[in-house]
């Protein structure tokens, strides 16, 4: 018999050139929502790591062989392949601004930016 298991991890670290737009809805309200969207292009910087464990039993010799295979692959080589692969980065987010003073706001934001995104912060408008 042969028994095997494995797992892999893809860690993508893109650098993107991105253009986004944000519309504030009901900006006169103290707590007002906004919506944002955008798109851009990125690079393929990342690392693919995988590991596999294979156990094989040979009944004729009554031996068991266990082999562990692991490798890390740097994805930078994809930058030089043909046809050229340029990943598209998309963004869609919804959020709330809370006006503390005329120039100081708290914000909470959630959305998609080539993955799920939840963030918060303080905004100072000069």
Secondary structure, 3 states (H helix, E strand, C coil): CEEEEEEEEEEECCCEEEEEEEEECCCCCCEEEEEEEEEEEECCCEEEEEEEEEEEEECCCCEEEEEEEEEEEEHHHHHHCCCCCCCEEEEEEEEEEEECCCCEEEEEEEEEECCEEEEEEEEECC
